[in-house]
C-alpha cells in the first residue's frame, strides 16, 4: 500500500490474538495471511485465498527464506542423529562424572552458558542449548517452559551484541547502506546502550540464581516438580518420538559424537561468512553460512559414525529423515510466518506504526519511543530483522538531523526489535525455542512474557534516562 492506514495492523493483530486465545498456531498464521491478502484484494475473499496460497509458494521462491526452511529440516536431522549417536548421553555422563551438573540450578546454568557461548546464529543457539539441557531439566524436574525461557533469552539477546555473526553482518550491511561512514565503530558503540539485550541476559542468570518464578511460570514449575512434563492438552512442537532413542540404534555413549559436530558447525559459520562475502565477514550471507554450517556438522557426524561402525548409511538416512520429519511442523510454521511477514510489509504495517509514533515524538522522549515503536513493529510482524530494516532508516537520519550521536539511536532500534521479537508468539526464534525445549509453544509465550516485560521495562527506563542526557 502506498499510504498505509490502521487497516494494515489487522492481519498480524488477528494472527497474534488467535494464537494466544486458541493455541492453534497454524490456523492463526493462516488466518492472518488470508485477511491480509483479502485486504490487498480489496475485500475479495476468494482472490485473497488464492493469493495467500501463492504467497506460501513465493516464500520458497525466495532463496533466503528457502534456506531458513531447509535449515529447519537439516537441523532436525542433526538433532536426532546426535541423539542416536549417544552424543547427548555421553556429554551428560561426562558432566555427571565430573559432578559439574549436580542440582537443578546447575542444569539451568549449563543452558545459559551454552546460549552465551554459541552466538553464531539465534536458531542454532537455542537448538544446541535445548538439545543438551533438555534431558537434564527433565531429570532434575525443572519445567521445559523454564528451559525455553532460558535458551530464548540467550539467543537473540546475545546474538545482537556480537558484530561478527549473521546478526552483525546483517545490521552492518544496513548501516553501510544508510551511508554511515564507520558502521562497525557505530555498531560496537551501540552495544553498551542495548539495554534490552543486556537486561534479558542478566535477568535470565538472576532467575536461575534466585529461582524467580513469575506468573504462569510458577504453575509450570509446580507441575514439573510433580513429575509432569506437559500440562493437560499441551501440544509440544517437538515430536515426542524424536526425543526417544530407538533401542535398535542404541550405541555406546560418546560425548565426542555431540561435541565435535557442534564445534565444526560453530567454526564453519565465520568461514561461510568469509567465503560468501568474498573475504569480508561483514558482507557475507548469514542464511547461506548457517545452512552450510549445519550441513557440515551433519556430514561430520555421519563420517564419525561410519568410522566407528556404529550406524550404516541406510540407518543414518532413516534417522535423518525421521528428524527432518519431526521438524516439519516447525518448517510449516516458519513458512506461514514468513508469508505473513511479507503480507505485513506489503500492507505497510511497520511503516504505519513507525509513522504513527513519529508524529507524536517529543525530543526528550525520542530514544524510549524509538524503543517502543521498534518493539511494537517486531511484535506485530514477528521479525526482529524486518524491524531493523524498518527502524534503522528512521533512527539514523533522525539522529543525524538533530546532530545527536548515532549509537544510542541504533541501540534503541535494535533493542526494540529484539524485545518485540522475544515477546511475539509469531516470531521464528520464539517458535524454535519452544521446539528445542520440547514444550507447548503458546505455553512458552505465556510463561516468558512476564520476564520479557520486566526486562523491557528496565530498558525503557534506561533509554528514558539516556534520552534526557544526550
C-alpha positions as CSV (number, residue, x, y, z in Angstrom):
1,X,0.0,0.0,0.0
2,X,1.3,3.5,-0.9
3,X,-0.3,5.1,2.1
4,X,-0.8,2.5,4.9
5,X,-3.6,3.0,7.4
6,X,-4.7,1.4,10.6
7,X,-6.1,-1.5,8.5
8,X,-2.5,-2.6,7.9
9,X,-2.3,-3.7,11.5
10,X,-5.2,-6.1,11.4
11,X,-3.6,-9.2,9.8
12,X,-0.7,-9.5,12.4
13,X,-3.1,-8.5,15.2
14,X,-5.5,-11.3,14.2
15,X,-2.7,-13.8,14.0
16,X,-1.4,-12.8,17.4
17,X,-4.9,-12.7,19.0
18,X,-5.9,-16.1,17.6
19,X,-2.5,-17.7,18.6
20,X,-2.9,-16.5,22.2
21,X,-6.6,-17.4,22.6
22,X,-6.9,-20.6,20.6
23,X,-3.3,-22.0,20.8
24,X,-3.8,-23.0,17.2
25,X,-0.6,-21.5,15.7
26,X,-1.1,-22.9,12.1
27,X,-4.7,-21.6,11.9
28,X,-3.8,-18.3,13.5
29,X,-1.0,-17.6,11.0
30,X,-3.1,-18.8,8.0
31,X,-5.9,-16.5,9.2
32,X,-3.6,-13.5,9.3
33,X,-2.3,-14.3,5.8
34,X,-5.9,-14.7,4.4
35,X,-7.1,-11.4,6.0
36,X,-4.0,-9.6,4.7
37,X,-4.3,-10.9,1.1
38,X,-8.1,-10.2,1.2
39,X,-7.4,-6.6,2.2
40,X,-4.9,-6.3,-0.7
41,X,-7.5,-7.8,-3.0
42,X,-9.9,-5.0,-1.9
43,X,-12.2,-7.3,0.0
44,X,-12.4,-10.2,-2.4
45,X,-12.1,-13.2,-0.1
46,X,-11.7,-15.8,-2.9
47,X,-9.0,-13.8,-4.6
48,X,-7.4,-13.3,-1.2
49,X,-7.4,-17.1,-0.6
50,X,-5.8,-17.8,-4.0
51,X,-3.2,-15.0,-3.4
52,X,-2.5,-16.4,0.1
53,X,-1.6,-19.8,-1.3
54,X,0.6,-18.2,-4.0
55,X,2.4,-16.3,-1.3
56,X,3.3,-19.5,0.5
57,X,4.8,-20.7,-2.8
58,X,6.6,-17.4,-3.2
59,X,8.3,-17.9,0.2
60,X,10.1,-20.9,-1.2
61,X,10.9,-18.9,-4.3
62,X,13.0,-16.5,-2.2
63,X,16.5,-18.0,-1.7
64,X,17.0,-16.6,1.8
65,X,13.6,-17.8,3.0
66,X,14.0,-21.2,1.4
67,X,17.4,-21.6,3.2
68,X,15.6,-20.9,6.5
69,X,13.0,-23.7,5.8
70,X,15.7,-26.1,4.6
71,X,17.8,-25.3,7.6
72,X,15.0,-26.4,9.8
73,X,14.9,-29.8,8.2
74,X,18.6,-30.3,8.3
75,X,18.9,-29.2,11.9
76,X,16.1,-31.8,12.7
77,X,18.2,-34.5,11.0
78,X,21.3,-33.3,13.0
79,X,19.4,-33.3,16.4
80,X,18.0,-36.8,16.0
81,X,21.3,-38.2,14.6
82,X,23.2,-36.8,17.6
83,X,20.6,-38.4,19.8
84,X,21.0,-41.8,18.1
85,X,24.8,-41.5,18.2
86,X,24.9,-41.4,22.0
87,X,26.4,-37.9,21.9
88,X,24.0,-36.2,24.3
89,X,24.0,-39.1,26.7
90,X,27.8,-39.2,26.6
91,X,28.1,-35.5,27.2
92,X,25.6,-35.6,30.1
93,X,27.5,-38.6,31.6
94,X,30.8,-36.7,31.2
95,X,29.3,-33.7,33.1
96,X,28.0,-36.0,35.8
97,X,31.3,-37.8,36.2
98,X,32.9,-34.5,36.9
99,X,30.0,-33.5,39.1
100,X,29.5,-30.3,37.2
101,X,25.7,-30.7,37.0
102,X,24.5,-31.8,40.4
103,X,21.4,-29.6,41.0
104,X,18.5,-28.1,39.1
105,X,20.4,-24.8,39.2
106,X,23.4,-26.3,37.6
107,X,21.3,-27.6,34.7
108,X,19.8,-24.2,34.2
109,X,23.2,-22.6,34.3
110,X,24.5,-25.0,31.7
111,X,21.7,-24.0,29.3
112,X,22.5,-20.3,30.0
113,X,26.3,-20.8,29.4
114,X,25.7,-22.7,26.1
115,X,23.4,-19.9,24.9
116,X,26.0,-17.3,25.6
117,X,29.0,-19.2,24.2
118,X,27.3,-20.3,20.9
119,X,26.4,-17.0,19.5
120,X,26.8,-17.6,15.7
121,X,23.0,-17.6,15.0
122,X,20.0,-17.4,17.2
123,X,18.3,-20.6,16.0
124,X,21.4,-22.7,16.3
125,X,21.9,-21.3,19.8
126,X,18.5,-22.4,21.0
127,X,18.7,-25.8,19.2
128,X,22.0,-26.7,20.7
129,X,21.2,-25.5,24.2
130,X,17.8,-27.2,24.2
131,X,19.1,-30.5,22.9
132,X,21.9,-30.7,25.5
133,X,20.0,-29.3,28.5
134,X,16.5,-30.9,28.0
135,X,17.5,-34.3,29.5
136,X,19.0,-32.6,32.5
137,X,16.0,-30.4,33.0
138,X,13.7,-33.5,32.9
139,X,15.9,-35.4,35.3
140,X,16.0,-32.6,37.9
141,X,12.3,-31.8,37.4
142,X,12.7,-28.3,36.1
143,X,10.0,-27.3,33.7
144,X,10.6,-27.3,30.0
145,X,9.0,-23.8,30.0
146,X,11.9,-22.6,32.1
147,X,14.3,-24.2,29.6
148,X,12.5,-22.5,26.7
149,X,12.8,-19.2,28.6
150,X,16.5,-19.5,29.4
151,X,17.5,-20.5,25.8
152,X,15.3,-17.9,24.2
153,X,16.8,-15.2,26.5
154,X,20.3,-16.1,25.5
155,X,19.7,-16.4,21.7
156,X,18.7,-13.2,20.0
157,X,19.7,-11.0,23.0
158,X,23.3,-12.4,22.8
159,X,23.5,-12.6,19.0
160,X,22.6,-8.9,18.7
161,X,25.6,-8.0,20.9
162,X,28.1,-9.7,18.6
163,X,29.2,-7.9,15.4
164,X,30.9,-10.9,13.6
165,X,28.0,-13.3,13.2
166,X,24.9,-13.4,11.0
167,X,23.1,-10.8,13.0
168,X,26.1,-8.4,13.0
169,X,26.6,-8.9,9.3
170,X,23.0,-8.0,8.5
171,X,22.9,-4.9,10.6
172,X,26.3,-3.7,9.5
173,X,25.0,-4.0,5.9
174,X,22.0,-1.9,6.8
175,X,24.2,0.8,8.4
176,X,26.5,0.8,5.5
177,X,23.6,1.2,3.1
178,X,22.4,4.2,5.1
179,X,25.7,5.9,4.4
180,X,27.1,5.5,7.9
181,X,30.9,6.2,7.5
182,X,32.1,3.7,10.1
183,X,29.4,1.2,10.6
184,X,31.5,-1.2,12.6
185,X,32.5,1.5,15.0
186,X,28.9,2.7,15.4
187,X,27.7,-0.9,16.0
188,X,30.3,-1.5,18.6
189,X,29.5,1.8,20.3
190,X,25.8,0.8,20.4
191,X,26.4,-2.4,22.3
192,X,26.7,-0.8,25.7
193,X,23.4,1.0,25.0
194,X,21.5,-2.1,24.0
195,X,19.7,-2.1,27.3
196,X,17.1,-4.8,26.5
197,X,19.6,-7.3,25.3
198,X,21.8,-6.8,28.3
199,X,18.8,-6.8,30.7
200,X,17.4,-10.0,29.2
201,X,20.7,-11.9,29.5
202,X,21.3,-10.7,33.0
203,X,17.7,-11.3,34.1
204,X,18.0,-14.9,32.9
205,X,21.0,-15.5,35.1
206,X,19.2,-13.8,38.1
207,X,16.2,-16.1,37.5
208,X,18.5,-19.1,37.7
209,X,20.4,-17.8,40.7
210,X,17.4,-16.9,42.9
211,X,14.8,-19.2,41.4
212,X,12.5,-16.4,40.3
213,X,9.2,-17.8,39.0
214,X,6.8,-15.1,37.8
215,X,3.1,-15.6,36.8
216,X,2.4,-18.8,34.8
217,X,6.0,-20.0,35.4
218,X,5.0,-20.8,39.0
219,X,2.4,-23.3,37.8
220,X,4.8,-24.8,35.2
221,X,7.5,-25.3,37.9
222,X,5.0,-26.9,40.3
223,X,3.8,-29.2,37.6
224,X,7.3,-30.2,36.7
225,X,8.2,-30.8,40.3
226,X,5.2,-33.2,40.5
227,X,6.8,-35.2,37.6
228,X,4.6,-34.0,34.7
229,X,6.4,-32.8,31.6
230,X,3.4,-31.1,30.0
231,X,0.1,-29.6,31.1
232,X,-3.1,-31.2,30.0
233,X,-3.9,-30.5,26.4
234,X,-0.3,-29.4,25.6
235,X,0.9,-29.6,22.0
236,X,4.7,-29.7,22.2
237,X,6.3,-28.7,18.9
238,X,9.0,-31.4,19.1
239,X,7.5,-34.8,18.2
240,X,7.8,-37.0,21.3
241,X,9.0,-39.9,19.1
242,X,12.0,-37.8,18.0
243,X,13.1,-37.4,21.6
244,X,13.3,-41.1,22.3
245,X,16.2,-43.3,21.4
246,X,15.3,-46.3,19.2
247,X,16.7,-49.4,21.1
248,X,17.7,-50.8,17.7
249,X,20.0,-47.9,17.1
250,X,21.4,-47.7,20.7
251,X,25.2,-47.4,20.7
252,X,27.8,-46.6,23.4
253,X,27.5,-43.1,24.8
254,X,30.3,-40.9,23.4
255,X,30.4,-37.2,24.2
256,X,32.6,-36.5,21.2
257,X,29.7,-37.5,18.9
258,X,27.9,-34.4,20.1
259,X,30.8,-32.1,20.8
260,X,32.8,-32.5,17.5
261,X,29.9,-31.8,15.1
262,X,28.9,-28.7,17.1
263,X,32.4,-27.4,17.2
264,X,32.6,-27.9,13.4
265,X,29.3,-26.1,13.0
266,X,30.4,-23.2,15.1
267,X,33.8,-22.9,13.3
268,X,32.1,-23.2,9.9
269,X,29.9,-20.2,10.4
270,X,32.5,-17.4,10.2
271,X,34.2,-19.4,7.4
272,X,30.9,-19.3,5.5
273,X,30.6,-15.6,6.1
274,X,34.1,-15.1,4.8
275,X,33.5,-17.2,1.6
276,X,30.1,-15.7,0.8
277,X,31.4,-12.2,1.5
278,X,34.5,-12.6,-0.8
279,X,36.9,-12.3,2.0
280,X,34.8,-9.8,4.0
281,X,32.9,-11.3,7.0
282,X,30.7,-8.3,7.3
283,X,29.3,-8.7,3.7
284,X,28.7,-12.5,4.0
285,X,25.3,-14.2,3.7
286,X,24.0,-15.2,7.1
287,X,21.4,-17.6,5.8
288,X,23.8,-19.3,3.4
289,X,26.5,-19.6,6.1
290,X,24.2,-21.1,8.7
291,X,22.9,-23.7,6.2
292,X,26.5,-24.6,5.2
293,X,27.5,-24.8,8.9
294,X,24.6,-27.2,9.9
295,X,25.1,-29.3,6.8
296,X,28.9,-29.6,7.5
297,X,28.1,-30.5,11.1
298,X,25.7,-33.3,10.0
299,X,28.3,-34.6,7.4
300,X,31.0,-34.7,10.1
301,X,28.7,-36.7,12.4
302,X,28.0,-39.2,9.6
303,X,31.7,-39.7,8.9
304,X,32.3,-40.3,12.6
305,X,29.5,-42.8,13.0
306,X,30.5,-44.7,9.8
307,X,34.1,-44.8,11.0
308,X,33.0,-46.1,14.4
309,X,30.9,-48.8,12.7
310,X,28.0,-47.6,14.8
311,X,25.4,-47.0,12.1
312,X,25.1,-47.9,8.4
313,X,24.3,-45.4,5.7
314,X,20.8,-46.8,5.5
315,X,20.2,-46.3,9.2
316,X,21.8,-42.8,9.1
317,X,19.5,-41.9,6.2
318,X,16.4,-43.2,8.0
319,X,17.4,-41.4,11.2
320,X,18.0,-38.2,9.3
321,X,14.6,-38.4,7.6
322,X,12.9,-39.1,10.9
323,X,14.5,-36.0,12.4
324,X,13.6,-33.8,9.4
325,X,10.0,-35.2,9.6
326,X,9.8,-34.4,13.3
327,X,10.5,-30.7,12.4
328,X,8.1,-30.5,9.6
329,X,5.5,-28.8,11.9
330,X,8.1,-26.2,12.7
331,X,9.0,-25.8,9.0
332,X,5.3,-25.2,8.3
333,X,5.1,-22.6,11.0
334,X,8.1,-20.8,9.6
335,X,6.7,-20.9,6.1
336,X,3.4,-19.4,7.4
337,X,5.2,-16.8,9.5
338,X,7.5,-15.7,6.6
339,X,4.4,-15.4,4.3
340,X,2.6,-13.3,6.9
341,X,5.6,-11.1,7.3
342,X,5.6,-10.5,3.5
343,X,1.9,-9.6,3.6
344,X,2.5,-7.2,6.5
345,X,5.4,-5.5,4.6
346,X,3.2,-5.0,1.5
347,X,0.4,-3.6,3.6
348,X,2.9,-1.2,5.2
349,X,2.3,-2.4,8.8
350,X,5.7,-1.3,10.0
351,X,5.7,2.0,8.2
352,X,2.3,2.8,9.6
353,X,3.3,2.0,13.2
354,X,6.5,4.0,12.9
355,X,4.8,7.0,11.3
356,X,2.1,7.0,13.9
357,X,4.7,7.2,16.7
358,X,6.9,9.6,14.8
359,X,4.1,12.1,14.6
360,X,4.0,12.2,18.4
361,X,7.7,12.3,19.1
362,X,9.0,14.7,21.7
363,X,12.7,15.3,21.7
364,X,13.1,14.3,25.3
365,X,11.3,11.0,24.7
366,X,13.0,10.2,21.4
367,X,15.0,7.2,22.5
368,X,12.3,5.5,24.6
369,X,9.8,6.0,21.8
370,X,12.2,4.5,19.2
371,X,12.5,1.5,21.5
372,X,8.7,1.2,21.9
373,X,7.9,1.6,18.2
374,X,10.6,-1.0,17.3
375,X,9.1,-3.4,19.9
376,X,5.6,-2.8,18.5
377,X,6.7,-3.5,14.9
378,X,8.6,-6.6,15.9
379,X,5.7,-8.0,18.0
380,X,3.3,-7.4,15.1
381,X,5.4,-8.9,12.3
382,X,7.3,-11.5,14.3
383,X,10.6,-10.5,12.9
384,X,13.5,-8.6,14.5
385,X,15.4,-8.4,11.3
386,X,12.4,-7.0,9.4
387,X,12.1,-4.4,12.2
388,X,15.8,-3.4,12.0
389,X,15.2,-2.8,8.2
390,X,12.3,-0.5,9.1
391,X,13.7,1.3,12.2
392,X,17.3,2.0,11.3
393,X,16.4,4.1,8.2
394,X,14.2,6.1,10.6
395,X,16.6,6.3,13.5
396,X,19.9,7.1,11.7
397,X,18.6,10.2,9.7
398,X,16.7,11.4,12.8
399,X,19.9,11.4,14.9
400,X,21.9,13.0,12.0
401,X,19.3,15.7,11.5
402,X,19.3,16.6,15.2
403,X,23.1,16.5,15.5
404,X,23.0,13.7,18.0
405,X,25.3,10.6,18.3
406,X,24.2,7.6,16.2
407,X,25.0,4.9,18.7
408,X,22.1,5.4,21.2
409,X,19.6,5.6,18.3
410,X,20.9,2.4,16.7
411,X,20.8,0.7,20.1
412,X,17.2,1.8,20.7
413,X,16.1,0.4,17.3
414,X,17.9,-2.9,17.7
415,X,16.8,-3.3,21.3
416,X,13.2,-2.7,20.4
417,X,13.3,-5.2,17.6
418,X,14.8,-7.9,19.9
419,X,12.2,-7.1,22.7
420,X,9.2,-7.4,20.3
421,X,10.6,-10.5,18.7
422,X,11.3,-12.0,22.1
423,X,7.7,-11.5,23.2
424,X,5.9,-12.3,19.9
425,X,4.2,-15.7,19.5
426,X,4.7,-15.5,15.8
427,X,8.5,-14.9,16.0
428,X,10.6,-17.7,14.4
429,X,13.1,-17.6,17.3
430,X,10.3,-18.0,19.9
431,X,8.9,-20.9,17.9
432,X,12.3,-22.6,17.6
433,X,12.9,-22.1,21.3
434,X,9.6,-23.9,22.0
435,X,10.6,-26.7,19.7
436,X,14.1,-27.1,21.1
437,X,12.7,-27.3,24.7
438,X,10.0,-29.7,23.6
439,X,7.2,-27.6,25.1
440,X,3.9,-26.2,24.0
441,X,4.5,-23.0,22.1
442,X,1.8,-20.8,23.5
443,X,2.7,-22.0,27.0
444,X,6.2,-20.9,26.3
445,X,5.0,-17.5,25.2
446,X,2.8,-17.1,28.3
447,X,5.5,-18.1,30.8
448,X,8.2,-16.0,29.1
449,X,6.1,-12.8,28.7
450,X,6.4,-11.6,32.3
451,X,10.2,-11.8,32.1
452,X,10.3,-10.1,28.7
453,X,8.1,-7.3,30.0
454,X,10.3,-6.9,33.1
455,X,13.4,-6.6,31.0
456,X,11.6,-4.3,28.6
457,X,10.6,-2.1,31.4
458,X,14.2,-1.8,32.6
459,X,15.3,-1.0,29.1
460,X,12.5,1.6,28.7
461,X,13.6,3.5,31.8
462,X,17.3,3.2,30.8
463,X,16.5,4.7,27.4
464,X,14.5,7.5,29.0
465,X,17.4,8.4,31.3
466,X,19.8,8.3,28.3
467,X,17.5,10.3,26.2
468,X,17.4,13.1,28.8
469,X,21.1,13.3,29.0
470,X,22.4,13.1,25.4
